[in-house]
Amino acid sequence: MRPARSRPRRAGARRGVVPPGPWPLENVLNALPGFRVKSDFGLFAGECALYRPKQVSKPTNFSEQPPSLPPRSPSVRAVSALRALHWREVSAIQEIWLCEGLCRSGMVSCAGDLLAVVVWVCFCGVRVDLRKVVKMVKICCLGAGYVGGPTMAVIALKCPAIEVVVVDISVVRIAAWNSDQLPIYEPGLDEVVKQCRGRNLFFSTDIEKHVSEADIIFVSVNTPTKTRGLGAGKAADLTYWESAARMIADVSKSDKIVVEKSTVPVKTAEAIEKILTHNSKGINFQILSNPEFLAEGTAIQDLFKPDRVLIGGRETSEGQKAVKALKDVYAHWVPEDRIITTNLWSAEISKLAANAFLAQRISSVNAISALCEATGADVTEVAYAVGRDSRIGPKFLNASVGFGGSCFQKDILNLVYICECNGLPEVAHYWKQVIKINDYQKSRFVNRVVASMFNTVSGKKIAVLGFAFKKDTGDTRETPAIDVCKGLLGDKAAISIYDPQVTEDQIQRDLAMNKFDWDHPLHLQPMSPTAVKQVSVTWDAYEATKGAHGVCILTEWDEFKTLDYQRIYDNMQKPAFVFDGRNIVNVDKLREIGFIVYSIGKPLDAWLKDMPAVA
């Protein structure tokens, strides 16, 4: 007797609750590691129908040969392909939820086809990978740097049904991504990459092949500040972006969604769209803006639990379909209310504005730190009091030697240039002051060091603890340590540097390079920079400080808080100075040991009051 058809599952039914009796298909698929049916297939619970095949027990004599199926059914071919795949054993199932929306999406040819495959799988208990039944989306990312590598690794981890390939022209960088020693340091990144690499995450230098095969292309190439020509020193250089766009247009044989992941000026999408359109050969390209909001040192956690994911696209039907396609990727793990969709221009300017606001807060508290030193106030206490205001909040109110990193200065300079080009000189001047205060803070720190040590550091050994622009990263781009070291070298100091994550080659390269050269691909940078003779690099803080006249703390690594400062003091020249550019040491305890201590924005040591630093 034919069983009665059950009512469709109501939309909004609780996920993860298995109805009494046999399992529905949704729960079978969800049992696969990392698999989420509603996100992967776009299932609509209200369109589900219940199929009840006759109850069939699992064969006593297990066989991996498929049961007889209609000879013309595509399932015969599908079953043959699935038969040898190794995934997991699925026991007999009597109830199967099947969504008509799955078939309308074009992922399978018909409901009966998928049903036949699933029934065969369930009754024969063969090990299969059900993901092969549907079309697999392929993502390609151009650029294997600090943004492209971690972002794609997390997408691969959270979306096991999506193939992710990261490509780059640098053979050395790709080799490092495929090795046990990744090219960048980021807490948690190593574990994510090792889980996915070789499964659905790949790193390659075969750029054209993977771009041609991809459905979605993320572009995460360098957008350095121009060093010559129109807009030099402020405007973004889009040479690499344009080159990428022309290559995409040249090798593409099917429609593509091209995603801006690099930080770019407003209206870049329009320029890229023109390049792709005029070289499309009938292929449809949709441009999206999906800026990253990662903080180095916490990038993996930022990707796992983002404050927001921003997607900007054209307000056309095709543009909105592209937005939805990318939104569906993030929806595997990001709550829907945290995925924001806007038009292209709003998304592009939001990234610049976000970085400008964050940098502005740092420059604001650093400006107050100078006033605190002059008046005897404590910037830590002032920042705490100000941050208790719920309208302001406590984040990014830590006074320091200055901000660094690849984004803040570059994006503000870009913003300044855009304002100038749009006839807004007052707005441009306002944002330019954020950069000026940051430069002033670094210069003020150097002057304080020199003035404190009898107005000269010539021939004196200065230990520098920390070279990365912040803790928990090996990134040295625009790090304040570069300007501080160059300022001390200008007064002929001998510098000994220790950083737990930055190599000697990188330090020497940074100190030898011209401003903005760091943001060009590695193969375009000086291959063998001239070593700065007055600079030595050690792999031990105690070795770096041995025989030094002063210690400059320029990165807030946790290990610097717990060093044996008595041991350091005993092995230094006297008087021994500590210049804390991150406010991480216990000032009172160091003064008890015998150090003369300068901490940014704190009441000055009696010694320092007699030697004011004028920036």
C-alpha positions, -999 to +999 in steps of 0.1 A: +000+000+000+013+034-010+021+055+021+004+089+025+024+119+016+035+140+046+030+177+049+059+199+037+082+211+065+073+246+076+098+274+069+116+284+100+115+249+116+143+243+141+175+230+125+192+200+140+160+185+154+156+150+139+120+139+136+109+106+152+117+077+131+140+076+100+163+104+092+154+131+066+179+138+038+188+172+053+202+156+084+221+130+064+239+157+045+244+178+076+261+148+092+290+152+067+318+173+084+313+210+077+283+204+054+253+228+057+225+219+035+206+252+036+237+272+027+252+248+002+221+242-018+198+271-011+171+247+002+137+262+010+120+243+038+086+252+026+091+236-008+102+201+005+082+170-003+084+137+015+092+106-005+087+072+011+103+044-009+094+009+001+113-002+032+143-022+020+168-036+044+205-033+038+216-063+017+230-092+038+257-098+012+272-063+009+280-053-026+293-020-040+276-028-073+247-004-079+212-017-082+195-016-115+185+019-125+168+032-156+195+028-183+189+064-196+190+080-162+220+103-155+221+086-121+237+055-137+267+077-147+266+095-113+265+062-094+295+048-114+315+079-105+304+078-069+311+041-064+348+043-058+348+075-037+358+073-001+337+093+023+316+076+049+290+048+052+254+059+053+229+034+068+195+026+054+170+055+052+133+053+047+124+090+047+140+114+023+134+151+023+139+164-013+138+201-022+124+211-056+145+243-053+176+221-056+165+210-091+154+244-102+189+258-093+203+235-120+225+216-096+209+183-106+189+174-137+157+163-120+143+154-086+141+118-096+177+117-106+189+129-072+164+107-055+177+076-074+212+083-064+204+089-027+182+058-025+210+037-040+235+053-015+212+047+014+202+011+006+236-001-004+256+016+023+284+025-001+310+051+009+303+082-012+309+119-013+275+134-018+290+167-027+299+152-061+262+150-070+260+188-072+279+214-091+310+225-070+317+262-069+353+271-075+370+302-061+403+316-072+422+343-053+448+364-070+474+372-044+488+350-016+496+377+009+483+388+043+447+391+031+444+365+004+460+336+022+441+337+056+408+347+040+408+319+015+420+294+041+390+302+063+366+300+034+380+266+025+376+254+061+340+267+065+329+257+030+342+221+023+320+219-008+338+248-024+372+244-041+395+273-032+428+280-051+452+308-041+475+319-069+505+341-070+534+350-094+559+344-066+572+308-068+589+313-034+557+325-017+536+296-031+562+271-021+561+284+014+523+281+015+527+245+005+553+238+031+553+235+069+567+270+073+540+294+061+552+328+046+533+348+072+528+344+109+493+347+122+480+329+153+457+300+143+466+302+106+488+272+105+461+249+119+435+261+095+458+257+064+468+222+074+432+211+078+422+222+043+454+220+022+452+193-004+415+187+003+397+218-010+425+244-005+453+247-030+482+271-037+495+274-072+515+296-096+494+284-126+474+316-125+457+315-159+445+279-156+427+285-123+414+319-132+399+304-163+382+276-143+369+298-114+334+309-109+343+336-083+377+355-085+390+374-055+416+400-064+439+407-035+469+423-053+491+452-041+478+487-044+508+507-034+510+544-030+524+560-062+560+572-059+561+592-091+538+610-116+503+624-109+493+619-073+528+608-062+530+602-024+492+600-020+473+583-048+470+545-051+490+528-079+465+505-096+490+490-121+487+455-106+450+457-104+447+467-141+471+440-151+450+414-132+418+427-149+433+424-184+445+389-176+411+378-163+394+391-194+420+374-217+417+339-202+381+337-192+358+313-211+327+316-189+309+342-168+328+354-137+322+372-105+352+394-098+356+405-062+377+435-051+395+424-019+424+448-021+418+483-006+411+505-036+400+541-043+364+549-048+352+542-084+379+516-090+352+490-097+339+512-125+374+514-141+379+476-138+344+470-152+353+490-183+385+470-189+366+437-185+337+448-206+358+461-235+378+428-236+350+404-226+344+386-259+308+381-249+315+369-214+295+385-186+316+399-157+300+412-124+322+433-102+317+432-064+335+451-036+342+430-005+367+449+016+386+431+044+384+444+080+411+422+095+434+431+123+468+414+120+474+392+151+437+384+154+429+378+117+418+342+120+394+351+149+382+381+129+374+358+100+357+333+122+336+359+140+335+391+119+318+422+132+305+425+097+310+413+061+305+441+036+295+433+000+289+460-026+275+454-060+256+469-089+219+476-083+209+456-113+193+422-114+226+406-125+246+426-099+222+415-071+225+379-082+263+382-079+259+398-045+237+369-034+262+343-047+290+358-026+266+363+004+258+325+002+295+317+006+298+337+038+265+325+051+281+291+057+293+305+090+285+342+093+250+352+107+229+369+081+225+400+102+262+406+100+264+404+062+258+440+049+250+447+013+255+481-003+261+496-037+297+495-050+307+530-041+295+528-005+315+495+000+347+510-015+346+542+006+336+523+038+369+506+039+389+539+036+366+556+061+369+527+087+407+528+086+407+566+087+385+566+118+407+540+136+439+559+128+423+591+139+416+577+174+453+567+177+465+601+166+441+618+190+453+599+220+489+604+210+484+641+207+469+641+242+500+620+254+523+649+245+501+673+265+501+648+295+539+648+295+540+685+296+515+689+324+523+658+346+490+640+337+489+603+330+476+594+295+465+559+307+442+575+333+429+601+308+422+574+282+404+552+307+382+581+318+374+591+283+368+555+272+342+550+299+319+572+279+297+548+261+296+571+231+334+568+227+344+534+241+378+522+252+392+507+220+422+522+201+429+546+229+463+533+239+491+559+235+521+546+217+551+555+195+527+556+165+505+535+143+519+513+115+507+485+092+499+483+055+466+501+056+463+531+079+487+556+063+482+544+028+444+546+030+444+580+046+468+593+019+445+578-007+415+595+010+433+628+010+440+625-027+404+616-035+392+646-015+416+669-034+405+655-067+369+661-058+374+698-049+374+692-011+407+708+001+394+714+037+384+677+041+417+666+027+436+689+051+416+675+080+426+639+073+462+649+065+466+660+101+461+624+113+493+614+094+511+645+106+504+637+143+516+601+137+549+614+122+552+639+150+549+612+176+577+591+161+599+621+158+592+632+193+601+597+206+635+598+188+642+633+201+634+622+236+659+593+234+687+615+221+680+644+245+679+621+275+713+606+267+732+639+269+720+651+235+739+625+215+738+588+208+768+587+185+786+554+190+763+543+217+746+509+216+708+512+216+688+480+220+655+479+201+630+453+214+604+447+187+603+456+151+569+444+139+543+471+138+522+452+165+524+420+185+514+386+172+525+393+136+557+393+116+545+422+095+568+452+094+550+473+068+551+510+079+561+499+114+571+529+136+604+510+143+617+519+109+614+556+114+627+554+150+657+533+139+665+556+110+663+586+133+688+571+157+710+560+129+710+596+117+727+604+150+752+576+144+738+552+170+747+515+170+715+496+170+709+460+182+674+446+173+654+417+186+620+406+174+606+371+179+590+370+145+610+392+121+640+380+103+673+398+099+669+399+061+635+416+065+649+442+090+678+451+068+655+453+038+631+476+056+659+499+068+675+501+033+643+506+012+628+539+001+594+549+015+565+530-002+588+504-019+576+478+006+542+477-011+554+464-044+557+426-051+588+410-036+604+404-070+603+441-077+620+450-044+658+452-040+669+415-040+701+421-019+696+453+001+728+469+014+732+459+050+732+488+074+765+484+092+754+501+124+726+475+128+729+441+143+700+416+147+699+390+175+675+362+185+677+369+222+665+400+242+693+397+267+719+396+239+704+426+223+705+446+255+740+435+267+763+465+269+736+489+257+732+524+269+694+524+263+665+501+255+637+511+232+605+490+234+588+494+200+564+464+198+541+452+226+552+415+226+540+399+258+574+384+265+588+419+270+565+423+300+581+394+318+618+399+310+643+398+339+650+435+339+674+432+369+696+410+347+693+434+318+702+464+341+732+446+355+746+441+319+740+476+306+761+508+306+752+532+334+731+553+336+707+528+320+677+540+301+644+524+291+622+542+266+588+524+265+571+532+233+541+509+241+535+515+278+539+479+288+565+479+316+560+486+353+576+520+355+579+520+393+595+486+395+621+496+368+629+528+386+635+508+418+660+486+399+679+518+388+666+525+353+658+560+341+624+553+324+605+572+298+570+560+291+548+578+266+523+601+281+533+593+317+547+618+343+584+623+334+613+610+354+631+637+373+662+632+351+641+638+319+625+669+332+658+687+329+663+676+293+631+685+274+628+670+239+617+695+213+603+678+181 
